[in-house]
């Protein structure tokens, strides 16, 4: 049996090393398992919220914090190049890679290009904000859409204008430095061989630890994992 933890570890490890996730054939060979067993394991990991598969094939679309298709967040370091799903995920990639890197993105996924530099464990562009418009309670209803809306802005006025233009409710705006520190704890164990998805209780405790108390971050207690 292929465990969620080990499969997740291999997907993250290979994505870091090669820039893309291994396919079913590669996984079948690695685990010395049948194609059916690998596909069953991928479905189980998706049910566990450890991966998102393409809707019509057994191909990894998302293994947080990495996107395996192009996004508005391109990350480059001396170790490789990747896509992040969102601003939060891109900082999560940096937390996993643990090296100096640059995140290339645009303000509000629109026209103005910016670069976010992480050097010696610090975000140099400290005045930026990250906007979280989608409730964490509903984040996994369509997690790709949720991530696509977690964008970088320069000030609150930009967020207000953006929200009005696109008819997307204004949510919570957080300083990038706070989300960087939060990302290091949230994604810090994602490469571990004994990785486990955060429980709702653990997620709520972490939100509280970093003073993420806007209504966007409120989630109901349950036995499910975030």
Backbone as ProteinMPNN parsed JSONL, in Angstrom:
{"seq_chain_A": "XXXXXXXXXXXXXXXXXXXXXXXXXXXXXXXXXXXXXXXXXXXXXXXXXXXXXXXXXXXXXXXXXXXXXXXXXXXXXXXXXXXXXXXXXXXXXXXXXXXXXXXXXXXXXXXXXXXXXXXXXXXXXXXXXXXXXXXXXXXXXXXXXXXXXXXXXXXXXXXXXXXXXXXXXXXXXXXXXXXXXXXXXXXXXXXXXXXXXXXXXXXXXXXXXXXXXXXXXXXXXXXXXX", "coords_chain_A": {"N_chain_A": [[0.836, -1.2, 0.0], [0.551, 2.21, -0.842], [1.367, 4.933, 1.008], [-0.268, 8.034, 1.976], [1.525, 9.923, 3.029], [4.126, 9.154, 2.097], [3.779, 9.155, -0.702], [3.108, 11.838, -1.131], [5.503, 13.033, -0.238], [7.325, 12.112, -2.202], [6.249, 13.285, -4.517], [6.539, 16.038, -3.946], [9.331, 16.194, -3.545], [10.381, 15.372, -6.078], [9.279, 17.344, -7.697], [10.546, 19.637, -6.736], [13.165, 19.005, -7.462], [13.115, 18.565, -10.261], [11.305, 20.321, -11.393], [8.849, 19.586, -12.269], [6.04, 17.369, -11.717], [6.234, 13.818, -11.145], [4.927, 11.356, -13.454], [2.278, 8.86, -13.802], [3.415, 6.524, -14.83], [6.127, 6.793, -14.073], [5.829, 6.793, -11.281], [4.726, 4.273, -10.898], [6.879, 2.64, -11.554], [8.731, 3.523, -9.628], [7.54, 2.828, -7.143], [7.254, 0.182, -7.576], [4.765, -0.902, -8.198], [1.427, -1.616, -9.378], [-0.261, 0.034, -12.099], [-2.895, 0.528, -11.431], [-2.799, 0.514, -8.627], [-1.225, 2.781, -8.124], [-2.814, 4.82, -9.231], [-5.037, 4.596, -7.571], [-3.833, 5.374, -5.176], [-3.184, 8.035, -5.755], [-5.756, 9.13, -6.011], [-6.627, 8.787, -3.385], [-4.868, 10.481, -2.052], [-5.673, 12.878, -3.122], [-8.273, 13.051, -2.097], [-7.583, 13.46, 0.501], [-6.75, 16.003, 0.462], [-4.154, 16.512, -0.348], [-3.201, 16.782, -2.864], [-4.083, 17.943, -6.14], [-5.69, 16.62, -8.86], [-5.749, 16.564, -12.476], [-8.95, 17.042, -13.993], [-9.745, 15.001, -15.823], [-7.826, 13.041, -16.019], [-5.157, 11.021, -14.639], [-3.136, 12.907, -13.613], [-0.938, 15.103, -12.019], [-2.031, 18.206, -11.02], [-1.896, 20.189, -9.088], [0.263, 20.321, -6.349], [0.412, 21.412, -3.405], [2.909, 23.596, -2.157], [3.163, 23.972, -4.922], [2.309, 24.681, -8.331], [1.558, 22.813, -11.212], [1.038, 23.766, -13.632], [1.087, 26.73, -15.717], [1.068, 29.846, -13.947], [0.317, 33.018, -12.368], [2.516, 33.389, -10.844], [5.806, 33.075, -10.903], [8.698, 31.441, -10.008], [12.1, 31.667, -9.29], [15.316, 30.388, -8.711], [18.773, 29.673, -7.89], [18.635, 26.968, -7.769], [16.547, 26.04, -9.306], [13.395, 26.328, -11.159], [9.995, 27.221, -10.773], [6.354, 27.145, -10.593], [4.171, 28.93, -8.502], [1.012, 28.513, -6.85], [-0.265, 30.75, -5.89], [0.128, 33.902, -4.11], [0.575, 33.263, -1.398], [1.259, 30.499, -1.629], [3.577, 30.764, -3.186], [5.364, 31.94, -1.425], [5.432, 29.781, 0.239], [6.787, 27.918, -1.365], [9.288, 29.135, -1.337], [9.859, 28.8, 1.369], [10.213, 26.049, 1.469], [12.309, 25.601, -0.35], [14.423, 27.037, 0.697], [16.456, 28.934, 0.006], [18.051, 31.777, -1.539], [15.876, 33.56, -3.667], [13.745, 34.665, -6.402], [10.503, 35.909, -6.853], [8.374, 36.286, -9.491], [5.749, 38.297, -10.47], [2.529, 39.909, -10.954], [0.808, 42.93, -10.11], [-2.255, 42.357, -8.725], [-2.743, 40.437, -10.684], [-2.703, 41.768, -13.064], [-1.549, 44.487, -15.062], [0.924, 45.571, -14.036], [4.156, 44.618, -13.519], [6.037, 42.997, -10.973], [8.806, 42.206, -8.823], [9.605, 39.971, -6.266], [11.891, 39.638, -3.833], [13.627, 37.237, -2.008], [15.995, 37.021, 0.332], [18.586, 35.72, 2.263], [16.722, 34.652, 4.031], [14.825, 36.667, 4.295], [12.125, 38.759, 3.221], [12.534, 41.225, 0.9], [10.932, 43.248, -0.153], [9.076, 44.73, 1.773], [6.756, 46.245, 2.032], [4.581, 45.329, 0.625], [1.257, 43.93, 0.126], [-0.798, 41.044, 0.697], [-3.713, 39.749, -0.632], [-6.604, 38.122, 0.516], [-9.386, 36.999, -0.612], [-11.211, 34.876, -0.588], [-13.115, 32.801, 1.491], [-11.662, 30.718, 3.975], [-13.15, 28.626, 4.863], [-14.465, 27.804, 2.621], [-12.457, 27.214, 0.898], [-11.581, 24.817, -0.335], [-13.646, 24.163, -1.988], [-13.283, 24.913, -4.588], [-10.276, 24.817, -5.103], [-8.297, 25.662, -6.867], [-9.375, 27.964, -8.023], [-9.621, 29.463, -5.663], [-6.902, 29.81, -4.949], [-6.061, 31.274, -7.187], [-6.952, 33.786, -6.69], [-5.511, 34.837, -4.605], [-3.58, 37.337, -4.34], [-0.973, 39.795, -5.004], [-0.618, 43.127, -3.822], [-0.048, 46.71, -3.692], [-1.194, 48.516, -1.945], [-4.081, 49.267, 0.142], [-6.041, 50.695, -1.254], [-5.67, 49.95, -3.933], [-6.552, 47.309, -3.741], [-9.254, 47.65, -3.085], [-10.204, 48.964, -5.412], [-9.649, 47.008, -7.336], [-11.275, 44.895, -6.439], [-13.829, 46.005, -6.834], [-13.804, 46.375, -9.635], [-13.731, 43.757, -10.583], [-15.829, 42.521, -9.377], [-15.457, 40.971, -7.093], [-15.622, 40.175, -3.78], [-14.063, 42.233, -1.306], [-11.603, 40.947, 0.775], [-9.435, 39.861, 3.256], [-6.518, 41.719, 3.878], [-3.124, 41.257, 4.17], [0.139, 41.994, 5.529], [3.015, 41.266, 3.606], [5.274, 40.318, 4.927], [4.295, 39.17, 7.283], [2.797, 37.026, 6.221], [4.844, 35.641, 5.042], [6.279, 34.688, 7.311], [4.254, 33.122, 8.4], [3.906, 31.297, 6.279], [6.267, 29.849, 6.398], [5.894, 28.255, 8.624], [3.49, 26.953, 7.972], [4.024, 25.569, 5.553], [6.408, 24.391, 6.112], [6.865, 21.69, 6.771], [6.29, 20.203, 4.546], [7.883, 18.65, 2.905], [8.55, 16.495, 4.375], [8.916, 13.023, 5.163], [7.068, 11.917, 6.822], [4.903, 13.523, 6.553], [1.763, 15.047, 7.319], [-1.487, 16.159, 6.586], [-2.674, 19.308, 7.748], [-4.919, 19.32, 10.489], [-8.269, 20.616, 10.997], [-8.418, 21.799, 13.525], [-5.659, 22.234, 14.076], [-5.077, 24.009, 12.0], [-6.716, 26.21, 12.664], [-5.539, 26.946, 15.089], [-3.048, 27.783, 14.177], [-3.756, 29.951, 12.551], [-4.664, 31.643, 14.564], [-2.297, 31.983, 15.998], [-0.814, 33.617, 14.308], [-2.309, 35.875, 14.281], [-4.4, 35.978, 12.409], [-7.291, 36.92, 12.029], [-9.466, 37.895, 10.67], [-12.758, 37.556, 9.22], [-12.525, 35.952, 6.967], [-10.746, 33.949, 7.639], [-12.071, 32.275, 9.324], [-13.086, 29.098, 10.271], [-15.164, 26.243, 10.58], [-15.2, 23.956, 13.296], [-14.295, 20.578, 12.8], [-13.884, 17.086, 11.939], [-12.477, 16.789, 9.661], [-9.623, 17.341, 7.462], [-7.68, 20.249, 6.677]], "CA_chain_A": [[0.0, 0.0, 0.0], [1.308, 3.461, -0.927], [0.778, 5.845, 1.988], [-0.38, 9.444, 1.613], [2.738, 10.653, 3.413], [5.249, 8.841, 1.22], [3.464, 9.625, -2.052], [3.24, 13.291, -1.084], [6.941, 13.329, -0.146], [7.961, 11.872, -3.504], [5.766, 14.303, -5.461], [7.189, 17.316, -3.612], [10.778, 16.05, -3.775], [10.677, 15.353, -7.51], [8.928, 18.656, -8.246], [11.648, 20.538, -6.382], [14.392, 18.65, -8.179], [12.998, 18.592, -11.719], [10.426, 21.389, -11.852], [7.538, 19.029, -12.619], [5.694, 16.188, -10.927], [6.328, 12.554, -11.883], [3.665, 10.834, -13.963], [1.867, 7.562, -13.278], [4.408, 5.53, -15.243], [7.309, 6.968, -13.204], [5.45, 6.369, -9.935], [4.561, 2.816, -10.939], [8.231, 2.075, -11.522], [9.371, 3.86, -8.352], [6.93, 2.064, -6.053], [7.136, -1.217, -7.971], [3.351, -1.184, -8.017], [0.649, -1.599, -10.602], [-0.854, 1.322, -12.446], [-4.13, 0.646, -10.658], [-2.448, 0.873, -7.246], [-0.761, 4.166, -8.128], [-3.977, 5.68, -9.468], [-5.826, 4.548, -6.337], [-3.106, 6.178, -4.187], [-3.347, 9.434, -6.131], [-7.12, 9.515, -5.649], [-6.678, 8.876, -1.923], [-4.15, 11.699, -1.663], [-6.536, 14.005, -3.493], [-9.347, 13.077, -1.107], [-6.922, 13.93, 1.724], [-6.354, 17.392, 0.149], [-2.706, 16.597, -0.499], [-2.888, 16.974, -4.271], [-5.225, 18.137, -7.031], [-5.454, 15.968, -10.146], [-6.523, 17.058, -13.606], [-10.286, 16.449, -13.915], [-10.01, 13.878, -16.721], [-6.698, 12.111, -16.12], [-4.358, 10.858, -13.428], [-1.978, 13.772, -13.765], [-0.935, 16.086, -10.936], [-2.27, 19.589, -11.412], [-1.405, 20.992, -7.968], [0.693, 19.721, -5.083], [0.753, 22.652, -2.701], [2.62, 24.913, -2.729], [3.533, 24.049, -6.338], [1.397, 24.455, -9.439], [2.22, 22.123, -12.318], [0.658, 24.464, -14.863], [1.489, 28.124, -15.579], [0.275, 30.744, -13.105], [0.801, 34.399, -12.267], [3.637, 33.409, -9.901], [6.962, 32.329, -11.41], [9.719, 31.468, -8.951], [13.385, 31.268, -9.853], [16.487, 30.43, -7.835], [19.898, 28.943, -8.446], [18.321, 25.54, -7.71], [15.518, 25.647, -10.26], [12.311, 27.233, -11.503], [8.705, 26.608, -10.464], [5.187, 28.015, -10.485], [3.372, 28.879, -7.281], [-0.41, 28.677, -7.122], [-0.725, 32.056, -5.435], [1.15, 34.605, -3.336], [0.853, 32.445, -0.216], [1.992, 29.308, -2.064], [4.914, 31.144, -3.66], [6.173, 32.062, -0.219], [5.612, 28.407, 0.7], [7.885, 27.35, -2.16], [10.524, 29.704, -0.785], [10.091, 28.172, 2.667], [10.706, 24.693, 1.227], [13.583, 25.621, -1.08], [15.393, 27.555, 1.662], [17.586, 29.58, -0.639], [17.681, 33.053, -2.126], [15.116, 33.395, -4.901], [12.913, 35.774, -6.846], [9.146, 35.596, -7.292], [7.928, 37.228, -10.523], [4.294, 38.307, -10.521], [1.97, 41.205, -11.315], [-0.145, 43.469, -9.139], [-3.63, 41.968, -9.011], [-2.768, 39.645, -11.929], [-2.975, 42.711, -14.145], [-0.466, 44.928, -15.937], [2.186, 46.015, -13.442], [5.036, 43.522, -13.1], [6.902, 43.241, -9.823], [9.661, 41.116, -8.372], [9.715, 39.823, -4.816], [13.185, 39.002, -3.574], [13.866, 36.659, -0.689], [17.438, 36.893, 0.505], [18.99, 35.41, 3.642], [15.542, 34.39, 4.833], [14.013, 37.876, 4.445], [11.47, 39.367, 2.062], [13.072, 42.577, 0.812], [9.852, 44.194, -0.465], [8.266, 44.566, 2.974], [5.549, 47.072, 2.034], [3.518, 44.724, -0.179], [0.146, 43.263, 0.799], [-1.404, 39.883, 0.043], [-5.169, 39.807, -0.46], [-7.273, 36.83, 0.651], [-10.814, 37.283, -0.74], [-12.045, 33.68, -0.494], [-13.172, 32.237, 2.835], [-10.973, 29.444, 4.176], [-14.19, 27.612, 5.028], [-14.851, 27.358, 1.282], [-11.258, 27.207, 0.054], [-11.443, 23.579, -1.107], [-14.753, 23.984, -2.932], [-12.552, 25.015, -5.862], [-9.029, 25.339, -4.544], [-7.549, 26.349, -7.925], [-9.952, 29.312, -8.074], [-9.242, 30.131, -4.418], [-5.501, 30.227, -5.064], [-5.874, 32.257, -8.255], [-7.355, 35.091, -6.185], [-4.596, 35.293, -3.548], [-2.687, 38.132, -5.17], [-0.139, 40.82, -4.373], [-0.977, 44.519, -4.063], [0.832, 47.687, -3.057], [-1.911, 49.253, -0.909], [-5.49, 48.915, 0.314], [-6.842, 51.327, -2.303], [-5.587, 49.067, -5.099], [-7.401, 46.138, -3.488], [-10.644, 48.096, -3.182], [-10.502, 49.2, -6.832], [-9.608, 45.696, -7.996], [-12.463, 44.155, -6.027], [-14.98, 46.606, -7.515], [-13.708, 46.114, -11.075], [-13.925, 42.34, -10.905], [-16.985, 42.024, -8.635], [-14.979, 39.98, -6.13], [-15.657, 40.855, -2.483], [-12.791, 42.496, -0.627], [-11.417, 40.081, 1.926], [-8.418, 40.26, 4.225], [-5.215, 42.124, 3.328], [-2.089, 41.026, 5.171], [1.502, 42.344, 5.124], [3.73, 40.12, 3.045], [6.223, 39.783, 5.898], [3.558, 38.271, 8.184], [2.463, 35.806, 5.486], [6.115, 34.919, 4.883], [6.526, 33.951, 8.548], [3.184, 32.132, 8.462], [4.176, 30.276, 5.262], [7.371, 28.996, 6.842], [5.354, 27.241, 9.53], [2.436, 26.19, 7.294], [4.593, 24.694, 4.524], [7.746, 23.958, 6.502], [7.007, 20.228, 6.884], [5.68, 19.566, 3.371], [8.812, 17.705, 2.288], [8.826, 15.424, 5.338], [8.416, 11.696, 4.804], [5.923, 11.616, 7.684], [3.954, 14.633, 6.407], [0.334, 14.852, 7.473], [-2.25, 17.373, 6.326], [-3.144, 19.957, 8.968], [-6.31, 19.176, 10.881], [-8.952, 21.902, 11.149], [-7.988, 22.339, 14.817], [-4.297, 22.743, 13.919], [-5.136, 25.184, 11.125], [-7.282, 27.319, 13.44], [-4.518, 27.357, 16.061], [-2.013, 28.51, 13.457], [-4.333, 31.243, 12.186], [-4.663, 32.457, 15.786], [-0.907, 32.295, 16.345], [-0.338, 34.707, 13.463], [-3.316, 36.944, 14.332], [-5.226, 35.97, 11.197], [-8.585, 36.861, 12.694], [-10.53, 38.38, 9.802], [-13.768, 36.517, 8.996], [-12.047, 35.063, 5.897], [-9.97, 32.855, 8.213], [-12.91, 31.508, 10.25], [-13.494, 27.782, 9.781], [-15.891, 25.489, 11.588], [-14.565, 22.749, 13.829], [-14.747, 19.305, 12.239], [-12.849, 16.043, 11.949], [-11.774, 16.784, 8.377], [-8.346, 18.047, 7.404], [-7.83, 21.464, 5.892]], "C_chain_A": [[0.874, 1.255, 0.0], [0.646, 4.476, -0.003], [0.675, 7.258, 1.433], [0.918, 10.188, 1.866], [3.874, 10.415, 2.432], [4.995, 9.333, -0.203], [3.616, 11.142, -2.125], [4.702, 13.711, -1.057], [7.621, 13.193, -1.506], [7.526, 12.931, -4.519], [6.442, 15.654, -5.213], [8.678, 17.262, -3.949], [11.113, 16.125, -5.264], [10.317, 16.684, -8.179], [10.011, 19.672, -7.938], [12.86, 20.267, -7.264], [14.277, 18.832, -9.691], [12.143, 19.731, -12.26], [9.06, 20.896, -12.278], [7.304, 17.752, -11.811], [5.829, 14.915, -11.758], [4.959, 12.062, -12.324], [3.397, 9.436, -13.4], [2.888, 6.483, -13.616], [5.642, 5.584, -14.351], [6.998, 6.443, -11.811], [5.275, 4.852, -9.858], [5.912, 2.118, -10.838], [8.886, 2.311, -10.164], [8.846, 2.975, -7.22], [6.835, 0.571, -6.347], [5.704, -1.716, -7.731], [2.657, -1.209, -9.371], [0.118, -0.198, -10.872], [-2.121, 1.557, -11.626], [-3.85, 1.081, -9.226], [-2.001, 2.325, -7.151], [-1.934, 5.12, -8.313], [-4.873, 5.727, -8.227], [-5.17, 5.416, -5.263], [-3.232, 7.666, -4.487], [-4.746, 9.938, -5.773], [-7.258, 9.671, -4.132], [-5.996, 10.145, -1.433], [-4.961, 12.944, -2.019], [-7.685, 14.148, -2.49], [-8.846, 13.662, 0.216], [-6.496, 15.4, 1.604], [-4.838, 17.56, 0.086], [-2.27, 16.865, -1.918], [-4.196, 17.286, -4.991], [-4.854, 17.515, -8.373], [-6.234, 16.679, -11.239], [-7.875, 16.342, -13.618], [-10.463, 15.164, -14.715], [-8.843, 12.914, -16.887], [-5.932, 12.067, -14.813], [-3.031, 11.598, -13.595], [-2.056, 14.855, -12.711], [-1.063, 17.491, -11.512], [-1.658, 20.53, -10.369], [-0.923, 20.061, -6.871], [1.248, 20.89, -4.272], [2.109, 22.553, -2.001], [2.901, 25.053, -4.231], [2.32, 23.9, -7.258], [2.184, 23.778, -10.548], [1.694, 22.606, -13.66], [0.93, 25.951, -14.648], [0.509, 28.956, -14.744], [0.877, 32.148, -13.164], [2.013, 34.519, -11.334], [4.745, 32.472, -10.39], [8.109, 32.532, -10.429], [11.028, 30.936, -9.525], [14.492, 31.416, -8.809], [17.631, 29.726, -8.543], [19.657, 27.452, -8.488], [17.301, 25.101, -8.746], [14.48, 26.722, -10.48], [10.982, 26.507, -11.309], [7.588, 27.634, -10.643], [4.557, 27.825, -9.118], [1.91, 29.086, -7.643], [-0.901, 30.084, -6.837], [0.419, 32.736, -4.683], [1.566, 33.792, -2.112], [1.673, 31.219, -0.597], [3.415, 29.641, -2.513], [5.863, 31.351, -2.492], [6.411, 30.683, 0.4], [6.708, 27.68, -0.055], [9.22, 27.848, -1.606], [10.87, 29.072, 0.555], [10.654, 26.765, 2.514], [12.095, 24.692, 0.595], [14.718, 26.088, -0.192], [16.66, 28.076, 0.996], [17.128, 30.926, -1.178], [16.952, 32.81, -3.446], [14.324, 34.656, -5.21], [11.564, 35.246, -7.3], [8.735, 36.684, -8.277], [6.404, 37.151, -10.609], [3.827, 39.676, -10.999], [0.975, 41.64, -10.246], [-1.565, 43.091, -9.581], [-3.797, 41.138, -10.263], [-3.133, 40.523, -13.116], [-1.655, 43.194, -14.757], [0.888, 45.203, -15.309], [3.003, 44.838, -12.918], [5.86, 43.936, -11.888], [7.752, 42.002, -9.553], [9.715, 41.139, -6.852], [10.977, 39.033, -4.54], [13.238, 38.484, -2.138], [15.346, 36.344, -0.586], [17.763, 36.701, 1.985], [17.78, 35.274, 4.562], [14.623, 35.573, 5.046], [13.363, 38.261, 3.123], [11.918, 40.822, 2.0], [11.982, 43.623, 0.566], [8.796, 44.137, 0.639], [6.935, 45.308, 2.938], [4.392, 46.487, 1.229], [2.459, 44.063, 0.701], [-0.288, 42.041, -0.001], [-2.889, 39.876, 0.403], [-5.755, 38.4, -0.465], [-8.789, 37.062, 0.58], [-11.741, 36.093, -0.518], [-11.973, 33.107, 0.921], [-12.44, 30.904, 2.911], [-11.964, 28.299, 4.391], [-14.567, 26.995, 3.678], [-13.657, 27.165, 0.347], [-11.174, 25.982, -0.847], [-12.661, 23.264, -1.974], [-14.223, 24.021, -4.363], [-11.211, 25.647, -5.526], [-8.179, 26.046, -5.6], [-8.047, 27.787, -8.058], [-9.557, 30.098, -6.825], [-7.817, 30.665, -4.514], [-5.321, 31.339, -6.094], [-6.227, 33.667, -7.804], [-6.471, 35.61, -5.053], [-3.432, 36.021, -4.214], [-1.968, 39.207, -4.367], [-0.609, 42.208, -4.789], [-0.016, 45.436, -3.311], [0.149, 48.453, -1.926], [-3.383, 48.845, -0.898], [-6.367, 49.496, -0.8], [-6.827, 50.5, -3.577], [-6.525, 47.875, -4.939], [-8.868, 46.509, -3.637], [-11.056, 48.306, -4.636], [-10.575, 47.89, -7.606], [-10.876, 44.905, -7.682], [-13.709, 44.682, -6.727], [-14.972, 46.281, -9.005], [-14.097, 44.699, -11.437], [-15.101, 41.701, -10.162], [-16.605, 40.842, -7.745], [-14.92, 40.671, -4.773], [-14.259, 41.073, -1.905], [-12.721, 41.63, 0.622], [-10.4, 40.653, 2.901], [-7.118, 40.602, 3.512], [-4.175, 42.014, 4.432], [-0.716, 41.448, 4.653], [2.253, 41.109, 4.655], [4.687, 39.502, 4.055], [5.528, 38.824, 6.871], [3.239, 36.952, 7.478], [3.708, 34.987, 5.181], [6.401, 34.084, 6.136], [5.5, 32.837, 8.722], [3.456, 30.975, 7.498], [5.275, 29.327, 5.692], [6.865, 27.913, 7.794], [4.342, 26.357, 8.812], [3.02, 25.157, 6.322], [5.929, 24.062, 4.932], [7.955, 22.457, 6.55], [6.553, 19.496, 5.627], [6.606, 18.583, 2.641], [9.072, 16.494, 3.181], [8.21, 14.097, 4.886], [7.214, 11.292, 5.653], [4.894, 12.746, 7.646], [2.523, 14.178, 6.642], [-0.354, 16.191, 7.241], [-2.719, 17.972, 7.646], [-4.607, 19.615, 9.245], [-6.941, 20.567, 10.949], [-8.528, 22.573, 12.458], [-6.588, 22.942, 14.71], [-4.271, 23.998, 13.056], [-5.644, 26.398, 11.894], [-6.265, 27.843, 14.451], [-3.413, 28.18, 15.388], [-2.514, 29.887, 13.016], [-4.301, 32.174, 13.4], [-3.252, 32.896, 16.153], [-0.389, 33.496, 15.568], [-1.375, 35.839, 13.33], [-4.064, 37.092, 13.009], [-6.668, 35.799, 11.67], [-9.726, 37.489, 11.911], [-11.509, 37.231, 9.548], [-13.384, 35.533, 7.89], [-11.379, 33.815, 6.473], [-10.802, 31.975, 9.151], [-13.353, 30.197, 9.6], [-14.153, 27.001, 10.922], [-15.094, 24.259, 12.017], [-15.157, 21.508, 13.168], [-13.607, 18.31, 12.314], [-12.041, 16.013, 10.655], [-10.435, 17.501, 8.497], [-8.481, 19.222, 6.435], [-7.385, 21.232, 4.447]], "O_chain_A": [[1.833, 1.342, 0.766], [-0.513, 4.838, -0.209], [1.426, 7.64, 0.535], [1.364, 10.982, 1.038], [4.517, 11.364, 1.983], [5.9, 9.87, -0.841], [4.19, 11.665, -3.08], [5.1, 14.635, -1.767], [8.399, 14.058, -1.909], [8.348, 13.419, -5.296], [6.864, 16.327, -6.152], [9.214, 18.181, -4.567], [12.021, 16.854, -5.664], [10.985, 17.1, -9.126], [10.358, 20.487, -8.793], [13.501, 21.197, -7.754], [15.252, 19.218, -10.336], [12.234, 20.076, -13.438], [8.192, 21.701, -12.616], [8.241, 17.142, -11.295], [5.564, 14.937, -12.96], [3.954, 12.313, -11.659], [4.19, 8.904, -12.623], [3.191, 5.627, -12.785], [6.147, 4.547, -13.92], [7.808, 5.727, -11.222], [5.639, 4.23, -8.86], [6.061, 1.128, -10.122], [9.521, 1.413, -9.612], [9.626, 2.438, -6.434], [6.4, -0.213, -5.504], [5.472, -2.778, -7.154], [3.253, -0.856, -10.389], [0.06, 0.643, -9.976], [-2.377, 2.677, -11.182], [-4.568, 1.913, -8.671], [-2.356, 3.024, -6.202], [-2.027, 6.128, -7.613], [-5.404, 6.783, -7.881], [-5.861, 6.113, -4.521], [-3.372, 8.473, -3.568], [-4.895, 11.058, -5.283], [-7.932, 10.585, -3.658], [-6.481, 10.807, -0.516], [-4.932, 13.94, -1.296], [-8.02, 15.262, -2.087], [-9.609, 14.284, 0.956], [-5.943, 15.966, 2.547], [-4.305, 18.617, 0.425], [-1.097, 17.146, -2.164], [-5.277, 16.939, -4.516], [-3.82, 17.849, -8.953], [-7.252, 17.319, -10.973], [-7.944, 15.158, -13.289], [-11.259, 14.31, -14.323], [-8.854, 12.069, -17.782], [-6.047, 12.968, -13.983], [-1.963, 10.994, -13.701], [-3.108, 15.463, -12.518], [-0.292, 17.897, -12.381], [-1.003, 21.517, -10.701], [-1.622, 19.117, -6.502], [2.398, 21.295, -4.437], [2.413, 21.559, -1.341], [2.874, 26.168, -4.751], [1.423, 23.097, -6.998], [3.339, 24.123, -10.798], [1.874, 21.952, -14.687], [0.999, 26.395, -13.502], [-0.707, 28.788, -14.828], [1.817, 32.413, -13.914], [2.481, 35.625, -11.066], [4.633, 31.25, -10.301], [8.442, 33.661, -10.069], [11.055, 29.885, -10.166], [14.587, 32.431, -8.119], [17.474, 29.24, -9.663], [20.386, 26.729, -9.167], [17.196, 23.91, -9.038], [14.641, 27.867, -10.058], [10.856, 25.327, -11.638], [7.84, 28.826, -10.821], [4.424, 26.701, -8.634], [1.6, 29.756, -8.628], [-1.845, 30.558, -7.469], [1.533, 32.216, -4.624], [2.754, 33.649, -1.824], [2.681, 30.929, 0.047], [4.347, 28.883, -2.246], [7.034, 30.978, -2.563], [7.454, 30.44, 1.008], [7.472, 26.915, 0.534], [10.16, 27.072, -1.432], [12.042, 28.833, 0.847], [11.474, 26.33, 3.322], [12.951, 23.885, 0.957], [15.843, 25.602, -0.304], [17.777, 27.713, 1.367], [15.927, 31.18, -1.261], [17.357, 31.964, -4.243], [14.241, 35.58, -4.401], [11.484, 34.263, -8.036], [8.746, 37.867, -7.939], [5.839, 36.074, -10.798], [4.64, 40.508, -11.403], [0.375, 40.808, -9.566], [-2.01, 43.459, -10.668], [-4.877, 41.125, -10.854], [-3.79, 40.075, -14.056], [-0.739, 42.395, -14.95], [1.909, 45.08, -15.985], [2.588, 44.148, -11.987], [6.319, 45.074, -11.789], [7.441, 40.9, -10.007], [9.854, 42.195, -6.237], [11.109, 37.887, -4.969], [12.933, 39.203, -1.187], [15.875, 35.511, -1.321], [17.27, 37.434, 2.843], [17.802, 35.714, 5.712], [13.727, 35.51, 5.888], [13.955, 38.116, 2.054], [11.703, 41.574, 2.951], [12.098, 44.758, 1.028], [7.731, 43.55, 0.444], [6.059, 45.017, 3.753], [3.325, 47.097, 1.161], [2.714, 43.691, 1.846], [-0.16, 42.009, -1.225], [-3.268, 39.981, 1.569], [-5.444, 37.589, -1.337], [-9.417, 37.299, 1.612], [-12.935, 36.28, -0.284], [-10.886, 32.949, 1.477], [-12.576, 30.061, 2.024], [-11.646, 27.139, 4.129], [-14.939, 25.825, 3.599], [-13.83, 26.976, -0.857], [-10.744, 26.087, -1.996], [-12.708, 22.218, -2.622], [-14.661, 23.261, -5.227], [-11.034, 26.859, -5.648], [-7.411, 26.946, -5.259], [-7.251, 28.716, -8.191], [-9.198, 31.272, -6.921], [-7.557, 31.826, -4.2], [-4.514, 32.247, -5.893], [-5.848, 34.64, -8.456], [-6.675, 36.731, -4.588], [-2.435, 35.411, -4.599], [-2.307, 39.488, -3.218], [-0.953, 42.441, -5.948], [0.721, 45.006, -2.424], [0.824, 48.983, -1.044], [-3.863, 48.168, -1.807], [-7.325, 48.858, -1.235], [-7.857, 50.36, -4.236], [-7.207, 47.479, -5.885], [-9.639, 45.769, -4.246], [-12.134, 47.875, -5.045], [-11.466, 47.697, -8.433], [-11.478, 44.312, -8.578], [-14.552, 43.901, -7.166], [-16.012, 45.949, -9.575], [-14.718, 44.462, -12.473], [-15.347, 40.502, -10.29], [-17.33, 39.852, -7.655], [-14.22, 41.674, -4.635], [-13.389, 40.207, -2.004], [-13.657, 41.588, 1.421], [-10.508, 41.807, 3.316], [-6.669, 39.858, 2.64], [-4.327, 42.607, 5.5], [-0.428, 41.281, 3.468], [2.132, 40.035, 5.244], [4.894, 38.288, 4.045], [6.092, 37.795, 7.242], [3.392, 35.881, 8.066], [3.631, 33.764, 5.072], [6.73, 32.903, 6.029], [5.843, 31.734, 9.146], [3.263, 29.811, 7.851], [5.227, 28.135, 5.388], [7.354, 26.783, 7.77], [4.33, 25.143, 9.015], [2.566, 24.014, 6.276], [6.508, 23.286, 4.172], [9.08, 21.982, 6.391], [6.441, 18.27, 5.646], [6.138, 17.772, 1.843], [9.755, 15.56, 2.762], [7.126, 14.065, 4.303], [6.432, 10.428, 5.255], [4.11, 12.913, 8.58], [2.118, 13.091, 6.231], [0.149, 17.235, 7.657], [-3.115, 17.245, 8.557], [-5.433, 19.622, 8.332], [-6.234, 21.575, 10.958], [-8.303, 23.783, 12.49], [-6.353, 24.046, 15.201], [-3.533, 24.94, 13.344], [-5.077, 27.485, 11.792], [-6.147, 29.054, 14.643], [-2.91, 29.149, 15.958], [-1.782, 30.873, 13.098], [-3.955, 33.349, 13.28], [-3.033, 34.035, 16.566], [0.381, 34.299, 16.096], [-1.322, 36.644, 12.4], [-4.325, 38.205, 12.554], [-7.197, 34.688, 11.709], [-10.838, 37.606, 12.425], [-11.133, 36.063, 9.65], [-13.866, 34.401, 7.877], [-11.438, 32.744, 5.869], [-10.274, 31.019, 9.718], [-13.926, 30.196, 8.511], [-13.74, 27.096, 12.078], [-14.414, 23.619, 11.215], [-16.372, 21.404, 12.999], [-12.493, 18.657, 12.709], [-11.042, 15.3, 10.558], [-10.152, 18.172, 9.49], [-9.285, 19.193, 5.503], [-7.44, 22.15, 3.629]]}, "name": "protein", "num_of_chains": 1, "seq": "XXXXXXXXXXXXXXXXXXXXXXXXXXXXXXXXXXXXXXXXXXXXXXXXXXXXXXXXXXXXXXXXXXXXXXXXXXXXXXXXXXXXXXXXXXXXXXXXXXXXXXXXXXXXXXXXXXXXXXXXXXXXXXXXXXXXXXXXXXXXXXXXXXXXXXXXXXXXXXXXXXXXXXXXXXXXXXXXXXXXXXXXXXXXXXXXXXXXXXXXXXXXXXXXXXXXXXXXXXXXXXXXXX"}
